[in-house]
Amino acid sequence: MPLTFPSAHPGPGSTTAENALVTVPVDLGTRSYDIVIGPGLIAGAGAWIKALDPQATCAVVTDANVAQHHLDPLLLGLAAAGIRAETVVVEPGEGTKSYAGFAKVCDAILAARLERRDFVVALGGGVVGDLAGFAAASLKRGMRVVQVPTSLLAQVDSSVGGKTAINSPLGKNLVGAFHQPSLVLADTGVLDTLPPREFQAGYAELAKYGLIDDAAFFEWLERNRPAIEAGGAERAQAIAQACRSKAAIVARDEYELGDRALLNLGHTFGHALERLTGYDGTRLVHGEAVAVGICLAFRFSTRLGFGTGQDANRVARHFQAARLPTRMNDIPGWNAAPDAMLDAIAQDKKVQRGSLTFILANGIGRSFIARGIDHAAVAAFLASEMGTT
């Protein structure tokens, strides 16, 4: 599948040749914004933000790990653009997406005396993006937010589309809001600093776009996965294609009332897995949970008579080649019972009046929303997957 960039969009004050940037627009009327993809965007973020509002002040929210690598270049760029910036540094990990973490971020931004039209800048992976985005949605009834994703997962998924949230002890992402960013700056250069496990976890979300409705993209990923891991043109092409796919879905269904739910392929199972492992990143990170969840969704589809076992096996082989888990028993220390898994699934946001909803597939690139799935069918499938029947 030939993937090509649209016309490159130069950064403010720079040339296209120098930056090789790609812009993917998200068309939401008055809430439209751009996803800018390419190298050097963290250091140049000040110019981009100044172009949005020359008078704005920023609160940069990041975590301790990301701060070591990327906070200073960002702050230097903001200062060079004449933008005052305050910083809020949180602990890394899913546990920070909590009521306590939310309160810490909100109080720090309020103490910095930022105004409603100032910017919250989310510098980090999915945890920081969700947490900072929800703080921006809530503070002063809505501050502006700029997403600067530093993980593959965040660049292709969580930074785009305006879904922000924190976790509850009862489930993942159950407290949140839709709050679109003013800009997304996806600096591809930072991905080389990711630990291999974090890059691999993000790959699951990348592959998801091919599995939802673009079989040709999945075939391209099968051929080009090693090149994507190595970096260079294939990696940037893959990120841009994923962003185009998500932007198109978000433009059709901003508030997830229809087919935007397809973006949750693998997430109903995956979020339950995260809850049952206590959001312990040493055992399971979000992208790994999504990988297992996608494989479960394809196998469950086959069990219900949709798709074929060959497609389910093909998806699992691809994720195994990317060094991702594909079964619950691949999770270190996994010992949850099927009933516990079913209870966690029942907390999913897509549950309607007690009825279970899953994203299933008739095949690769042929996903669909399946409502009213019988609890007993899910329980029997989980028991077979866990080897208890």
C-alpha positions as CSV (number, residue, x, y, z in Angstrom):
1,M,0.0,0.0,0.0
2,P,1.7,3.3,-1.0
3,L,1.4,5.8,1.8
4,T,2.3,9.4,0.9
5,F,2.3,12.6,2.8
6,P,0.0,15.5,2.0
7,S,1.6,18.8,1.5
8,A,4.1,19.5,4.2
9,H,3.3,22.4,6.5
10,P,6.3,24.4,7.6
11,G,6.6,25.6,11.2
12,P,6.3,29.3,12.0
13,G,9.4,31.0,10.8
14,S,10.9,27.9,9.2
15,T,11.0,26.2,5.8
16,T,9.4,23.0,4.7
17,A,12.8,21.5,3.7
18,E,14.3,22.2,7.1
19,N,11.5,20.5,9.1
20,A,9.8,18.0,6.8
21,L,6.6,18.5,8.8
22,V,3.2,17.0,7.9
23,T,-0.1,18.6,9.0
24,V,-3.3,16.5,9.5
25,P,-6.3,18.7,10.0
26,V,-9.1,17.7,12.4
27,D,-12.3,19.3,11.0
28,L,-14.6,20.2,13.8
29,G,-15.9,23.6,12.7
30,T,-15.1,26.3,15.2
31,R,-13.1,23.7,17.3
32,S,-10.9,22.5,14.3
33,Y,-7.2,22.1,14.9
34,D,-4.1,20.7,13.4
35,I,-2.0,17.7,14.2
36,V,1.6,18.6,13.2
37,I,3.9,15.6,12.8
38,G,7.7,15.7,12.3
39,P,11.1,16.3,14.1
40,G,12.0,19.2,16.2
41,L,8.6,20.2,17.3
42,I,9.3,20.2,21.0
43,A,12.1,22.7,20.7
44,G,10.0,24.8,18.3
45,A,6.7,24.6,20.3
46,G,7.1,28.2,21.4
47,A,6.7,29.5,17.9
48,W,3.6,27.3,17.3
49,I,1.9,28.4,20.5
50,K,2.8,32.0,19.9
51,A,1.1,31.8,16.5
52,L,-2.1,30.7,18.3
53,D,-2.0,33.6,20.8
54,P,1.0,35.9,21.2
55,Q,-0.2,37.0,24.7
56,A,-0.8,33.6,26.3
57,T,0.9,32.1,29.3
58,C,1.4,28.3,29.6
59,A,1.3,25.7,32.4
60,V,3.4,22.7,31.2
61,V,2.3,19.4,32.8
62,T,4.7,16.6,32.4
63,D,6.0,13.6,34.4
64,A,9.4,13.1,36.0
65,N,10.7,10.7,33.3
66,V,9.7,12.9,30.4
67,A,11.0,16.0,32.1
68,Q,14.5,14.5,32.2
69,H,14.6,14.3,28.4
70,H,12.3,17.0,27.0
71,L,11.3,19.7,29.5
72,D,14.3,21.9,29.1
73,P,14.1,22.1,25.3
74,L,10.4,22.9,25.5
75,L,10.9,25.6,28.1
76,L,13.8,27.2,26.2
77,G,11.6,27.3,23.1
78,L,8.8,28.9,25.0
79,A,11.2,31.5,26.5
80,A,12.7,32.3,23.1
81,A,9.1,33.0,21.9
82,G,8.5,35.3,24.9
83,I,6.0,33.0,26.5
84,R,6.0,32.7,30.3
85,A,5.6,29.1,31.5
86,E,5.0,27.4,34.8
87,T,5.7,23.7,35.2
88,V,3.8,20.9,37.0
89,V,5.7,17.6,37.3
90,V,3.8,14.5,38.3
91,E,4.9,11.0,39.0
92,P,5.0,8.7,35.9
93,G,2.6,5.8,35.6
94,E,-1.1,5.1,35.3
95,G,-1.6,5.6,39.1
96,T,-1.2,9.3,38.5
97,K,-4.5,9.4,36.6
98,S,-6.4,9.6,39.9
99,Y,-8.4,12.0,41.9
100,A,-5.3,12.9,43.9
101,G,-3.3,13.5,40.7
102,F,-6.0,15.6,39.2
103,A,-6.3,17.7,42.3
104,K,-2.5,18.2,42.3
105,V,-2.4,19.4,38.7
106,C,-5.5,21.7,39.1
107,D,-4.2,23.3,42.3
108,A,-0.8,23.9,40.8
109,I,-2.2,25.6,37.7
110,L,-4.6,27.8,39.9
111,A,-1.7,28.7,42.1
112,A,0.2,29.9,39.1
113,R,-2.6,32.4,38.4
114,L,-3.2,31.4,34.8
115,E,-6.2,32.8,33.1
116,R,-9.0,31.1,31.2
117,R,-7.5,31.8,27.8
118,D,-4.0,30.7,28.7
119,F,-2.8,27.2,27.7
120,V,-2.2,24.0,29.5
121,V,0.6,22.2,27.6
122,A,0.5,18.4,28.1
123,L,4.1,17.1,27.5
124,G,4.1,13.4,27.9
125,G,2.4,10.1,27.1
126,G,-1.2,9.1,27.4
127,V,-1.3,9.5,31.2
128,V,-0.1,13.1,31.1
129,G,-2.3,13.9,28.1
130,D,-5.4,12.5,29.7
131,L,-4.7,14.1,33.1
132,A,-3.7,17.5,31.8
133,G,-6.5,17.6,29.2
134,F,-9.1,16.9,31.9
135,A,-7.6,19.6,34.1
136,A,-7.8,22.0,31.2
137,A,-11.4,21.0,30.6
138,S,-12.4,21.6,34.2
139,L,-10.3,24.7,35.3
140,K,-12.2,27.9,35.0
141,R,-14.8,25.9,33.0
142,G,-12.4,25.3,30.2
143,M,-8.9,26.4,29.5
144,R,-7.1,25.8,26.2
145,V,-4.8,22.8,25.9
146,V,-1.9,22.0,23.5
147,Q,-1.0,18.3,23.4
148,V,2.7,17.5,22.9
149,P,2.7,13.7,22.9
150,T,6.0,12.0,23.6
151,S,5.1,8.3,23.2
152,L,4.0,6.4,20.1
153,L,0.7,5.5,21.7
154,A,-0.1,9.1,22.5
155,Q,1.0,10.4,19.1
156,V,-1.4,8.0,17.2
157,D,-4.2,7.9,19.6
158,S,-4.8,9.6,23.0
159,S,-3.6,13.1,22.1
160,V,-6.1,13.3,19.2
161,G,-9.8,13.6,19.5
162,G,-10.4,15.4,22.8
163,K,-11.1,12.5,25.1
164,T,-9.7,13.3,28.5
165,A,-10.2,11.4,31.8
166,I,-8.9,10.0,35.0
167,N,-9.4,6.6,36.5
168,S,-11.7,5.6,39.4
169,P,-11.1,2.6,41.6
170,L,-14.2,1.2,39.8
171,G,-12.7,1.4,36.3
172,K,-10.5,3.1,33.8
173,N,-11.3,6.6,32.3
174,L,-14.7,6.7,34.0
175,V,-14.3,10.4,35.1
176,G,-13.6,12.8,32.3
177,A,-14.8,15.1,29.6
178,F,-14.6,15.7,25.8
179,H,-12.2,18.7,25.4
180,Q,-10.6,19.3,22.1
181,P,-7.0,20.6,22.0
182,S,-6.1,23.8,20.2
183,L,-3.0,22.1,18.6
184,V,-1.2,18.7,18.6
185,L,2.6,18.7,18.1
186,A,3.8,15.1,17.5
187,D,7.6,15.3,17.6
188,T,8.8,12.1,15.9
189,G,12.3,12.7,17.1
190,V,11.4,11.9,20.7
191,L,10.4,8.4,19.9
192,D,14.0,7.3,19.8
193,T,14.3,8.0,23.5
194,L,11.4,5.6,24.4
195,P,12.2,2.3,26.1
196,P,11.6,-0.5,23.7
197,R,8.7,-1.8,25.7
198,E,6.9,1.6,25.5
199,F,7.4,1.8,21.8
200,Q,6.1,-1.7,21.3
201,A,3.0,-0.9,23.4
202,G,2.2,2.1,21.3
203,Y,2.4,-0.1,18.2
204,A,-0.8,-1.9,19.2
205,E,-2.7,1.3,18.9
206,L,-1.1,2.0,15.6
207,A,-2.1,-1.4,14.2
208,K,-5.6,-0.9,15.5
209,Y,-6.4,1.6,12.7
210,G,-5.7,-1.1,10.0
211,L,-7.8,-3.6,11.9
212,I,-10.8,-1.3,12.3
213,D,-11.5,-0.4,8.6
214,D,-8.3,-0.3,6.6
215,A,-7.1,-3.8,5.7
216,A,-4.6,-2.3,3.2
217,F,-2.9,-0.3,5.9
218,F,-2.6,-3.4,8.1
219,E,-1.0,-5.3,5.2
220,W,1.4,-2.3,4.8
221,L,2.2,-2.6,8.5
222,E,2.9,-6.3,8.1
223,R,5.5,-5.5,5.5
224,N,7.0,-2.5,7.1
225,R,6.9,-3.1,10.9
226,P,10.7,-3.6,11.2
227,A,11.3,-0.3,9.3
228,I,8.8,1.5,11.6
229,E,10.6,0.2,14.6
230,A,13.9,1.4,13.1
231,G,12.6,4.9,12.5
232,G,12.8,7.1,9.4
233,A,10.2,7.6,6.7
234,E,8.1,4.5,7.4
235,R,7.6,5.5,11.0
236,A,6.5,9.0,10.1
237,Q,4.2,7.7,7.4
238,A,2.6,5.2,9.8
239,I,1.9,7.9,12.4
240,A,0.5,10.3,9.8
241,Q,-1.8,7.6,8.4
242,A,-3.1,6.7,11.8
243,C,-3.8,10.3,12.6
244,R,-5.7,10.7,9.4
245,S,-7.8,7.7,10.2
246,K,-8.6,9.0,13.7
247,A,-9.2,12.6,12.5
248,A,-11.8,11.3,10.0
249,I,-13.6,9.3,12.6
250,V,-13.6,12.2,15.1
251,A,-14.8,14.6,12.5
252,R,-17.8,12.4,11.9
253,D,-18.6,11.6,15.5
254,E,-17.0,13.9,18.0
255,Y,-18.8,12.7,21.1
256,E,-18.8,9.0,20.4
257,L,-22.5,8.7,19.7
258,G,-21.9,6.5,16.7
259,D,-19.0,4.9,14.8
260,R,-16.3,6.6,16.9
261,A,-16.8,3.7,19.3
262,L,-14.9,1.6,16.7
263,L,-11.7,3.3,18.1
264,N,-12.3,1.2,21.2
265,L,-11.4,-2.0,19.4
266,G,-9.7,-4.2,22.1
267,H,-10.4,-1.6,24.8
268,T,-13.4,-3.3,26.5
269,F,-11.2,-6.3,27.3
270,G,-8.1,-4.2,27.7
271,H,-9.5,-1.8,30.3
272,A,-10.7,-4.7,32.4
273,L,-7.3,-6.3,32.2
274,E,-5.7,-3.1,33.5
275,R,-8.2,-2.8,36.3
276,L,-7.5,-6.4,37.4
277,T,-3.8,-5.8,37.4
278,G,-4.3,-2.7,39.6
279,Y,-2.9,-0.4,36.8
280,D,0.5,-1.9,37.7
281,G,2.8,-0.8,34.8
282,T,5.4,-3.4,35.8
283,R,2.9,-6.1,34.8
284,L,0.9,-4.5,32.1
285,V,0.9,-1.1,30.3
286,H,-2.0,0.3,28.4
287,G,-0.8,-0.7,24.9
288,E,-0.1,-4.2,26.0
289,A,-3.6,-4.4,27.4
290,V,-5.0,-3.2,24.1
291,A,-2.9,-5.8,22.2
292,V,-4.4,-8.6,24.4
293,G,-7.8,-7.0,24.1
294,I,-7.7,-6.9,20.3
295,C,-6.7,-10.5,20.1
296,L,-9.5,-11.4,22.5
297,A,-11.9,-9.4,20.4
298,F,-10.9,-11.3,17.2
299,R,-11.1,-14.7,18.9
300,F,-14.5,-13.8,20.5
301,S,-15.7,-12.7,17.1
302,T,-14.8,-16.1,15.7
303,R,-16.5,-17.9,18.6
304,L,-19.7,-15.9,17.8
305,G,-19.5,-16.8,14.1
306,F,-18.0,-13.6,12.8
307,G,-14.8,-13.6,10.8
308,T,-12.4,-16.6,10.7
309,G,-9.9,-18.2,12.9
310,Q,-7.3,-17.5,10.3
311,D,-7.8,-13.7,10.7
312,A,-7.6,-14.0,14.5
313,N,-4.4,-16.0,14.2
314,R,-2.9,-13.5,11.7
315,V,-3.5,-10.6,14.1
316,A,-1.9,-12.6,17.0
317,R,1.1,-13.5,14.9
318,H,1.6,-9.8,14.0
319,F,1.5,-8.7,17.6
320,Q,3.8,-11.6,18.6
321,A,6.3,-10.4,16.0
322,A,6.1,-7.0,17.6
323,R,6.8,-8.6,21.0
324,L,3.4,-7.9,22.4
325,P,1.3,-10.2,24.6
326,T,-1.7,-11.8,22.9
327,R,-3.3,-13.8,25.7
328,M,-4.3,-13.1,29.3
329,N,-1.9,-15.8,30.5
330,D,1.0,-13.8,28.9
331,I,0.4,-11.2,31.7
332,P,2.9,-11.7,34.6
333,G,1.2,-13.1,37.7
334,W,-2.2,-13.3,36.0
335,N,-4.6,-15.3,38.2
336,A,-8.0,-13.5,37.9
337,A,-11.1,-15.6,37.7
338,P,-13.5,-15.3,34.7
339,D,-16.2,-13.8,37.0
340,A,-13.8,-11.0,38.1
341,M,-13.0,-10.3,34.4
342,L,-16.7,-10.2,33.5
343,D,-17.4,-7.8,36.4
344,A,-14.7,-5.5,35.3
345,I,-16.1,-5.5,31.7
346,A,-19.5,-4.6,33.1
347,Q,-18.0,-1.3,34.3
348,D,-17.1,-0.3,30.7
349,K,-18.3,3.1,29.5
350,K,-20.1,1.5,26.5
351,V,-22.5,-0.5,28.8
352,Q,-26.0,0.7,28.2
353,R,-28.8,-0.2,30.6
354,G,-26.8,-3.2,31.7
355,S,-26.3,-4.4,28.1
356,L,-22.7,-5.3,27.1
357,T,-21.3,-3.7,24.0
358,F,-18.1,-4.9,22.2
359,I,-16.2,-3.9,19.1
360,L,-16.0,-7.1,17.1
361,A,-14.8,-7.9,13.6
362,N,-16.0,-9.8,10.5
363,G,-12.4,-9.8,9.5
364,I,-9.3,-7.6,9.2
365,G,-10.4,-4.1,8.4
366,R,-14.1,-5.0,9.0
367,S,-14.9,-4.1,12.6
368,F,-18.4,-3.3,13.9
369,I,-20.2,-2.3,17.0
370,A,-22.0,-5.3,18.6
371,R,-24.6,-4.3,21.2
372,G,-26.6,-6.6,23.5
373,I,-23.9,-9.3,23.8
374,D,-25.1,-12.0,26.2
375,H,-23.3,-12.1,29.5
376,A,-23.3,-15.9,29.4
377,A,-21.5,-15.9,26.1
378,V,-18.8,-13.6,27.4
379,A,-18.4,-15.7,30.5
380,A,-18.1,-19.0,28.5
381,F,-15.5,-17.3,26.2
382,L,-13.5,-16.0,29.2
383,A,-13.5,-19.4,30.9
384,S,-12.2,-21.1,27.7
385,E,-9.5,-18.4,27.4
386,M,-8.4,-18.9,31.0
387,G,-8.4,-22.6,30.7
388,T,-11.1,-23.1,33.4
389,T,-13.4,-25.2,31.1
